[in-house]
Amino acid sequence: MAFLREFGMWLPSRVVTNAEIGEKVGTDNDWIRNVSGIEERRFAAADETVAVMATRAAEDCLSRSDISPADIGMVIVASGSSERRFPGPATTAAQALGCKNAVALDLPLASAGALFGLSLASRLAEKFGHILVIGSEKMSSVVLTEPMERGVAVLFGDGAGACLVSADKGRARIVDSWLGSDGSYAEDLRLEFDRPLAMNGRSVILQASRKIPSAIQYVLDQAGVLAQTVQVYLMHQANQNLIDRVAQAIGVSSERFYSNIRRYGNTSSASMLIAATEWSREVGFATGEPVVFAAFGAGFNWGALLVEGE
C-alpha cells in the first residue's frame, strides 16, 4: 500500500504574457487564448536549471511534511527538458536536498513523466519507504530556439512540482493506476538536442482526446467508481480545449477538472503536480472521496491514477 503524503511546487518569478511571446511569433493574445486557454506563463532565469527547480519544489514539499531528507529512500525526477545527456537532474537534486540515503532515478518523459513516477513510486514505496516524485521542466529554453513556430512557442512555460509518496500514511491512498505507450506516433512529438520542438498538433490532440478518457475509465471501472462521483480530476495542463474534450468524453463537467493553465501554460511533466499542489492547498482531499490523476505525453505515453482521500 502507498499514500500521497504531501505536495510542493516552485515557479520562476518572471511572468511572460501572451503579448510578449506573441510579438516574437507574429500573433496576439486573443489567438493564443482561443487555441490554448493560456494567458501567461513563467520563464526561468539562466541559473534556474531543471535540477535547481526540482530541488526547490521538493524543499517546499518536505517543508510541509514531517519527513526529513535523510528519510527519503528514492528520488524520481521526470523531465523532458534537461540541459544535458547525463547525469540527469535526479542525482543533482537528491544531493542538493541532502537525501544521502536515496536512490536517484531520472525519467526522461515529457508531459506524462510525473504520472509514470507516481505509478512507479506506488509499487516501490514498500521497499524504499518514502519516495519523492518530482516533475521539473525548463521549456523556455526549448520554445525560444530558432526557428520559433507560432503553434508551439506560445504554449509552454517553466516550473516544478513535487509529491511525497509514503508506504505508511498520507493524505490519500493510491488505489490503482494504468499506463500505456504507443511508439507508432513517436515522430509526432519529439525534441532533438539543439533543435526546435517538433509537434504535429492535430495528431497529439486527437490521440490524447482518445487515450486519456480510456485510461481514466479503466481505473474507474476497475475500482467500481462512477466518473460523476470523483471529487476532482488533476490532469496534465496541456491545453484547456483538450481538458474540456476529456471531460466531455467521460461525461462530466469541465469544472470537475482543476485547471491553472491560464496562469502557467504547459509546463510539461511539472504541470500535473503543480496543479495537485495548488488544489490540495485550496480544497484538499475529502475522506473516502476518489480523485483521478491523468496525463498524456511524448512517446506517446499516457495513463491515469486513482486515489482515495484518507
C-alpha positions as a Markdown table, in Angstrom:
| # | Residue | x | y | z |
|---|---|---|---|---|
| 1 | Met | 0.0 | 0.0 | 0.0 |
| 2 | Ala | 1.2 | 3.5 | -0.7 |
| 3 | Phe | -0.1 | 7.0 | 0.0 |
| 4 | Leu | 0.3 | 10.6 | -1.3 |
| 5 | Arg | 1.7 | 12.3 | 1.7 |
| 6 | Glu | 2.4 | 15.9 | 0.7 |
| 7 | Phe | 2.8 | 18.2 | -2.4 |
| 8 | Gly | 5.1 | 21.0 | -3.3 |
| 9 | Met | 5.8 | 23.4 | -6.2 |
| 10 | Trp | 8.1 | 26.1 | -7.4 |
| 11 | Leu | 7.6 | 28.7 | -10.2 |
| 12 | Pro | 10.1 | 31.3 | -11.6 |
| 13 | Ser | 9.2 | 34.9 | -10.8 |
| 14 | Arg | 9.3 | 36.1 | -14.4 |
| 15 | Val | 5.8 | 36.3 | -15.9 |
| 16 | Val | 5.6 | 36.2 | -19.7 |
| 17 | Thr | 2.3 | 37.5 | -21.1 |
| 18 | Asn | 0.7 | 36.5 | -24.3 |
| 19 | Ala | 1.5 | 39.9 | -25.7 |
| 20 | Glu | 5.2 | 39.4 | -25.1 |
| 21 | Ile | 5.5 | 35.9 | -26.5 |
| 22 | Gly | 3.0 | 36.6 | -29.3 |
| 23 | Glu | 5.1 | 39.5 | -30.6 |
| 24 | Lys | 8.0 | 37.1 | -31.1 |
| 25 | Val | 6.0 | 34.8 | -33.4 |
| 26 | Gly | 3.5 | 37.3 | -35.0 |
| 27 | Thr | 0.3 | 36.5 | -33.1 |
| 28 | Asp | -1.8 | 38.1 | -30.4 |
| 29 | Asn | -3.4 | 37.5 | -27.1 |
| 30 | Asp | -6.8 | 36.5 | -28.4 |
| 31 | Trp | -5.5 | 33.9 | -30.8 |
| 32 | Ile | -3.3 | 32.3 | -28.1 |
| 33 | Arg | -6.1 | 32.3 | -25.5 |
| 34 | Asn | -8.6 | 30.8 | -28.0 |
| 35 | Val | -6.4 | 27.9 | -29.1 |
| 36 | Ser | -5.0 | 27.0 | -25.7 |
| 37 | Gly | -6.7 | 28.9 | -22.8 |
| 38 | Ile | -3.3 | 30.3 | -21.8 |
| 39 | Glu | -2.9 | 34.0 | -20.8 |
| 40 | Glu | 0.6 | 33.9 | -19.3 |
| 41 | Arg | 3.4 | 31.6 | -18.3 |
| 42 | Arg | 6.7 | 31.7 | -16.3 |
| 43 | Phe | 10.2 | 31.7 | -17.7 |
| 44 | Ala | 13.2 | 30.7 | -15.6 |
| 45 | Ala | 16.4 | 32.6 | -15.3 |
| 46 | Ala | 19.7 | 31.3 | -16.7 |
| 47 | Asp | 20.8 | 29.8 | -13.4 |
| 48 | Glu | 17.4 | 28.3 | -12.7 |
| 49 | Thr | 18.1 | 24.9 | -14.2 |
| 50 | Val | 15.8 | 21.8 | -14.2 |
| 51 | Ala | 17.7 | 20.4 | -11.2 |
| 52 | Val | 17.5 | 23.7 | -9.3 |
| 53 | Met | 13.8 | 24.0 | -9.9 |
| 54 | Ala | 13.3 | 20.3 | -8.9 |
| 55 | Thr | 15.2 | 21.0 | -5.7 |
| 56 | Arg | 13.1 | 24.0 | -4.8 |
| 57 | Ala | 9.8 | 22.2 | -5.4 |
| 58 | Ala | 11.0 | 19.3 | -3.3 |
| 59 | Glu | 12.1 | 21.6 | -0.5 |
| 60 | Asp | 8.6 | 23.1 | -0.5 |
| 61 | Cys | 7.1 | 19.6 | -0.3 |
| 62 | Leu | 9.3 | 18.4 | 2.5 |
| 63 | Ser | 8.9 | 21.6 | 4.5 |
| 64 | Arg | 5.2 | 20.8 | 4.8 |
| 65 | Ser | 5.7 | 17.3 | 5.9 |
| 66 | Asp | 7.2 | 15.5 | 8.9 |
| 67 | Ile | 9.8 | 13.7 | 6.8 |
| 68 | Ser | 13.4 | 14.8 | 6.7 |
| 69 | Pro | 15.7 | 14.5 | 3.6 |
| 70 | Ala | 17.7 | 11.7 | 5.3 |
| 71 | Asp | 14.5 | 9.7 | 5.5 |
| 72 | Ile | 13.9 | 9.7 | 1.7 |
| 73 | Gly | 14.6 | 6.3 | 0.1 |
| 74 | Met | 14.3 | 7.3 | -3.5 |
| 75 | Val | 14.1 | 10.5 | -5.6 |
| 76 | Ile | 12.5 | 10.3 | -9.0 |
| 77 | Val | 12.8 | 13.3 | -11.3 |
| 78 | Ala | 10.7 | 13.4 | -14.5 |
| 79 | Ser | 11.8 | 15.9 | -17.2 |
| 80 | Gly | 11.9 | 16.2 | -21.0 |
| 81 | Ser | 14.0 | 19.3 | -21.0 |
| 82 | Ser | 17.1 | 18.5 | -19.0 |
| 83 | Glu | 20.1 | 20.6 | -20.1 |
| 84 | Arg | 22.4 | 17.6 | -20.7 |
| 85 | Arg | 22.5 | 14.0 | -21.6 |
| 86 | Phe | 23.9 | 12.8 | -18.3 |
| 87 | Pro | 24.0 | 12.9 | -15.4 |
| 88 | Gly | 20.3 | 13.7 | -15.1 |
| 89 | Pro | 18.8 | 16.1 | -12.6 |
| 90 | Ala | 17.8 | 13.4 | -10.1 |
| 91 | Thr | 21.2 | 12.9 | -8.6 |
| 92 | Thr | 21.9 | 16.6 | -8.5 |
| 93 | Ala | 18.6 | 17.3 | -6.8 |
| 94 | Ala | 19.0 | 14.5 | -4.3 |
| 95 | Gln | 22.4 | 15.8 | -3.4 |
| 96 | Ala | 21.2 | 19.4 | -3.0 |
| 97 | Leu | 18.3 | 18.2 | -0.8 |
| 98 | Gly | 20.5 | 16.2 | 1.5 |
| 99 | Cys | 18.9 | 12.9 | 0.6 |
| 100 | Lys | 22.0 | 11.0 | 1.4 |
| 101 | Asn | 20.3 | 7.6 | 1.6 |
| 102 | Ala | 18.2 | 7.9 | -1.6 |
| 103 | Val | 18.4 | 6.1 | -4.9 |
| 104 | Ala | 18.1 | 8.7 | -7.7 |
| 105 | Leu | 16.2 | 7.9 | -10.8 |
| 106 | Asp | 15.6 | 10.0 | -13.9 |
| 107 | Leu | 12.5 | 9.6 | -16.1 |
| 108 | Pro | 13.2 | 11.5 | -19.4 |
| 109 | Leu | 9.5 | 11.6 | -20.2 |
| 110 | Ala | 7.8 | 14.8 | -21.4 |
| 111 | Ser | 4.4 | 15.6 | -20.0 |
| 112 | Ala | 3.5 | 12.1 | -18.7 |
| 113 | Gly | 6.6 | 11.7 | -16.6 |
| 114 | Ala | 5.2 | 12.7 | -13.2 |
| 115 | Leu | 2.3 | 10.3 | -13.6 |
| 116 | Phe | 4.6 | 7.5 | -14.5 |
| 117 | Gly | 6.7 | 8.4 | -11.5 |
| 118 | Leu | 3.7 | 8.3 | -9.2 |
| 119 | Ser | 2.8 | 4.9 | -10.5 |
| 120 | Leu | 6.3 | 3.5 | -10.0 |
| 121 | Ala | 6.5 | 5.0 | -6.5 |
| 122 | Ser | 3.2 | 3.3 | -5.5 |
| 123 | Arg | 4.8 | 0.0 | -6.3 |
| 124 | Leu | 8.3 | 0.8 | -4.8 |
| 125 | Ala | 7.2 | 2.5 | -1.6 |
| 126 | Glu | 7.0 | -0.7 | 0.3 |
| 127 | Lys | 10.8 | -1.2 | -0.3 |
| 128 | Phe | 12.0 | 2.4 | -0.2 |
| 129 | Gly | 9.6 | 3.8 | 2.4 |
| 130 | His | 9.4 | 7.5 | 1.3 |
| 131 | Ile | 9.8 | 8.5 | -2.3 |
| 132 | Leu | 10.0 | 12.0 | -3.8 |
| 133 | Val | 8.4 | 12.2 | -7.2 |
| 134 | Ile | 9.3 | 15.5 | -8.9 |
| 135 | Gly | 8.4 | 16.9 | -12.3 |
| 136 | Ser | 10.7 | 19.8 | -13.4 |
| 137 | Glu | 10.7 | 21.5 | -16.8 |
| 138 | Lys | 12.6 | 24.4 | -18.4 |
| 139 | Met | 10.6 | 24.6 | -21.6 |
| 140 | Ser | 11.5 | 28.2 | -22.3 |
| 141 | Ser | 14.9 | 27.0 | -23.5 |
| 142 | Val | 13.1 | 24.8 | -25.9 |
| 143 | Val | 10.5 | 27.2 | -27.3 |
| 144 | Leu | 12.9 | 30.1 | -27.7 |
| 145 | Thr | 15.1 | 28.0 | -30.0 |
| 146 | Glu | 15.1 | 29.4 | -33.6 |
| 147 | Pro | 13.2 | 29.0 | -35.8 |
| 148 | Met | 10.3 | 29.6 | -33.4 |
| 149 | Glu | 6.9 | 28.2 | -34.5 |
| 150 | Arg | 3.8 | 30.1 | -33.6 |
| 151 | Gly | 1.8 | 27.0 | -32.6 |
| 152 | Val | 4.5 | 25.7 | -30.3 |
| 153 | Ala | 6.3 | 28.7 | -28.8 |
| 154 | Val | 3.2 | 30.2 | -27.2 |
| 155 | Leu | 2.2 | 27.0 | -25.3 |
| 156 | Phe | 4.9 | 26.3 | -22.8 |
| 157 | Gly | 6.3 | 27.6 | -19.5 |
| 158 | Asp | 8.7 | 26.6 | -16.8 |
| 159 | Gly | 8.2 | 25.2 | -13.3 |
| 160 | Ala | 8.4 | 22.3 | -11.0 |
| 161 | Gly | 6.1 | 20.2 | -8.8 |
| 162 | Ala | 6.7 | 17.5 | -6.3 |
| 163 | Cys | 4.9 | 14.8 | -4.4 |
| 164 | Leu | 6.0 | 12.7 | -1.4 |
| 165 | Val | 4.8 | 9.1 | -1.7 |
| 166 | Ser | 5.0 | 7.1 | 1.6 |
| 167 | Ala | 4.3 | 3.5 | 2.5 |
| 168 | Asp | 2.7 | 4.2 | 5.9 |
| 169 | Lys | 0.3 | 7.1 | 5.7 |
| 170 | Gly | -0.7 | 10.2 | 3.7 |
| 171 | Arg | -3.5 | 12.5 | 2.5 |
| 172 | Ala | -4.7 | 9.9 | 0.0 |
| 173 | Arg | -4.3 | 6.2 | -0.6 |
| 174 | Ile | -3.2 | 5.1 | -4.0 |
| 175 | Val | -5.9 | 2.7 | -5.3 |
| 176 | Asp | -4.7 | 1.8 | -8.8 |
| 177 | Ser | -3.0 | 3.1 | -11.9 |
| 178 | Trp | -2.9 | 2.3 | -15.6 |
| 179 | Leu | -0.1 | 3.2 | -18.0 |
| 180 | Gly | 0.1 | 3.0 | -21.8 |
| 181 | Ser | 2.6 | 3.5 | -24.6 |
| 182 | Asp | 2.4 | 3.7 | -28.4 |
| 183 | Gly | 5.6 | 4.3 | -30.3 |
| 184 | Ser | 3.8 | 4.3 | -33.7 |
| 185 | Tyr | 3.2 | 8.1 | -33.1 |
| 186 | Ala | 6.7 | 8.9 | -31.7 |
| 187 | Glu | 7.6 | 11.2 | -34.5 |
| 188 | Asp | 4.6 | 13.4 | -34.0 |
| 189 | Leu | 6.0 | 14.9 | -30.8 |
| 190 | Arg | 9.8 | 14.9 | -30.5 |
| 191 | Leu | 12.7 | 17.1 | -29.2 |
| 192 | Glu | 16.2 | 16.5 | -30.5 |
| 193 | Phe | 19.3 | 18.2 | -29.0 |
| 194 | Asp | 19.8 | 21.8 | -30.2 |
| 195 | Arg | 16.7 | 21.6 | -32.4 |
| 196 | Pro | 13.3 | 23.2 | -32.0 |
| 197 | Leu | 10.4 | 21.1 | -30.7 |
| 198 | Ala | 8.6 | 19.3 | -33.5 |
| 199 | Met | 4.9 | 18.7 | -32.9 |
| 200 | Asn | 2.1 | 17.5 | -35.0 |
| 201 | Gly | -0.6 | 19.3 | -33.0 |
| 202 | Arg | -3.5 | 17.6 | -34.7 |
| 203 | Ser | -2.2 | 14.2 | -34.0 |
| 204 | Val | -1.3 | 15.0 | -30.4 |
| 205 | Ile | -4.8 | 16.4 | -29.7 |
| 206 | Leu | -6.5 | 13.5 | -31.5 |
| 207 | Gln | -4.6 | 10.8 | -29.7 |
| 208 | Ala | -4.7 | 12.5 | -26.3 |
| 209 | Ser | -8.5 | 13.1 | -26.5 |
| 210 | Arg | -9.0 | 9.3 | -27.2 |
| 211 | Lys | -6.4 | 7.8 | -24.9 |
| 212 | Ile | -6.8 | 9.8 | -21.7 |
| 213 | Pro | -10.5 | 9.1 | -21.3 |
| 214 | Ser | -10.0 | 5.4 | -21.9 |
| 215 | Ala | -7.2 | 5.3 | -19.2 |
| 216 | Ile | -9.4 | 7.2 | -16.8 |
| 217 | Gln | -12.4 | 5.0 | -17.5 |
| 218 | Tyr | -10.2 | 1.9 | -16.9 |
| 219 | Val | -9.1 | 2.8 | -13.4 |
| 220 | Leu | -12.6 | 3.9 | -12.5 |
| 221 | Asp | -14.2 | 0.7 | -13.8 |
| 222 | Gln | -11.6 | -1.5 | -12.0 |
| 223 | Ala | -12.5 | 0.2 | -8.7 |
| 224 | Gly | -16.2 | 0.4 | -9.4 |
| 225 | Val | -16.2 | 4.2 | -9.2 |
| 226 | Leu | -18.6 | 6.3 | -11.3 |
| 227 | Ala | -17.0 | 9.3 | -13.2 |
| 228 | Gln | -19.6 | 11.7 | -11.7 |
| 229 | Thr | -18.6 | 10.8 | -8.1 |
| 230 | Val | -14.9 | 11.8 | -8.5 |
| 231 | Gln | -14.0 | 14.8 | -6.3 |
| 232 | Val | -11.6 | 16.3 | -8.8 |
| 233 | Tyr | -9.6 | 15.3 | -11.9 |
| 234 | Leu | -6.0 | 16.5 | -11.8 |
| 235 | Met | -4.8 | 16.3 | -15.3 |
| 236 | His | -1.6 | 17.4 | -17.2 |
| 237 | Gln | -2.2 | 21.0 | -18.1 |
| 238 | Ala | -1.5 | 20.8 | -21.9 |
| 239 | Asn | -4.4 | 22.8 | -23.4 |
| 240 | Gln | -7.7 | 23.9 | -22.0 |
| 241 | Asn | -9.5 | 22.7 | -25.1 |
| 242 | Leu | -8.1 | 19.2 | -24.6 |
| 243 | Ile | -9.1 | 19.3 | -20.9 |
| 244 | Asp | -12.7 | 20.2 | -22.0 |
| 245 | Arg | -12.7 | 17.3 | -24.5 |
| 246 | Val | -11.6 | 14.8 | -22.0 |
| 247 | Ala | -14.3 | 15.9 | -19.5 |
| 248 | Gln | -17.0 | 15.6 | -22.3 |
| 249 | Ala | -15.7 | 12.2 | -23.2 |
| 250 | Ile | -16.2 | 10.8 | -19.7 |
| 251 | Gly | -19.5 | 12.6 | -19.2 |
| 252 | Val | -18.6 | 15.1 | -16.5 |
| 253 | Ser | -18.5 | 18.9 | -16.4 |
| 254 | Ser | -15.2 | 20.5 | -17.2 |
| 255 | Glu | -15.4 | 22.3 | -13.9 |
| 256 | Arg | -14.6 | 19.0 | -12.3 |
| 257 | Phe | -11.2 | 19.2 | -13.9 |
| 258 | Tyr | -8.8 | 21.5 | -11.9 |
| 259 | Ser | -7.2 | 24.0 | -14.3 |
| 260 | Asn | -4.4 | 26.5 | -13.9 |
| 261 | Ile | -3.2 | 26.6 | -17.5 |
| 262 | Arg | -4.3 | 30.1 | -17.9 |
| 263 | Arg | -1.6 | 31.3 | -15.5 |
| 264 | Tyr | 1.3 | 28.9 | -16.1 |
| 265 | Gly | 0.9 | 27.5 | -19.7 |
| 266 | Asn | 2.0 | 23.9 | -20.4 |
| 267 | Thr | 4.8 | 23.0 | -18.0 |
| 268 | Ser | 5.1 | 19.5 | -19.4 |
| 269 | Ser | 5.9 | 16.9 | -16.7 |
| 270 | Ala | 5.7 | 19.5 | -14.0 |
| 271 | Ser | 2.1 | 20.6 | -14.7 |
| 272 | Met | 0.1 | 17.8 | -13.1 |
| 273 | Leu | 2.0 | 18.1 | -9.7 |
| 274 | Ile | 1.8 | 21.9 | -9.8 |
| 275 | Ala | -2.0 | 21.6 | -10.3 |
| 276 | Ala | -2.2 | 19.0 | -7.5 |
| 277 | Thr | -0.2 | 21.2 | -5.1 |
| 278 | Glu | -2.5 | 24.2 | -5.7 |
| 279 | Trp | -5.7 | 22.1 | -5.5 |
| 280 | Ser | -4.6 | 20.3 | -2.3 |
| 281 | Arg | -4.0 | 23.7 | -0.6 |
| 282 | Glu | -7.1 | 25.3 | -1.9 |
| 283 | Val | -9.5 | 22.4 | -1.4 |
| 284 | Gly | -7.8 | 19.2 | -0.3 |
| 285 | Phe | -8.7 | 15.5 | -0.2 |
| 286 | Ala | -12.0 | 14.5 | 1.4 |
| 287 | Thr | -12.2 | 11.3 | 3.3 |
| 288 | Gly | -13.4 | 8.4 | 1.2 |
| 289 | Glu | -13.6 | 10.6 | -2.0 |
| 290 | Pro | -11.9 | 9.4 | -5.2 |
| 291 | Val | -9.5 | 11.7 | -7.1 |
| 292 | Val | -8.1 | 10.9 | -10.5 |
| 293 | Phe | -4.7 | 12.0 | -11.9 |
| 294 | Ala | -4.2 | 11.7 | -15.7 |
| 295 | Ala | -1.6 | 12.7 | -18.3 |
| 296 | Phe | -0.5 | 12.2 | -21.9 |
| 297 | Gly | 2.8 | 13.0 | -23.5 |
| 298 | Ala | 5.6 | 12.3 | -25.9 |
| 299 | Gly | 6.3 | 8.7 | -26.9 |
| 300 | Phe | 3.2 | 8.6 | -26.9 |
| 301 | Asn | 2.9 | 7.7 | -23.2 |
| 302 | Trp | -0.2 | 8.2 | -21.2 |
| 303 | Gly | -2.1 | 6.9 | -18.1 |
| 304 | Ala | -4.3 | 7.5 | -15.1 |
| 305 | Leu | -4.0 | 7.0 | -11.4 |
| 306 | Leu | -6.8 | 6.7 | -8.9 |
| 307 | Val | -6.5 | 7.7 | -5.2 |
| 308 | Glu | -8.9 | 7.9 | -2.3 |
| 309 | Gly | -8.8 | 10.6 | 0.4 |
| 310 | Glu | -7.9 | 9.5 | 3.8 |
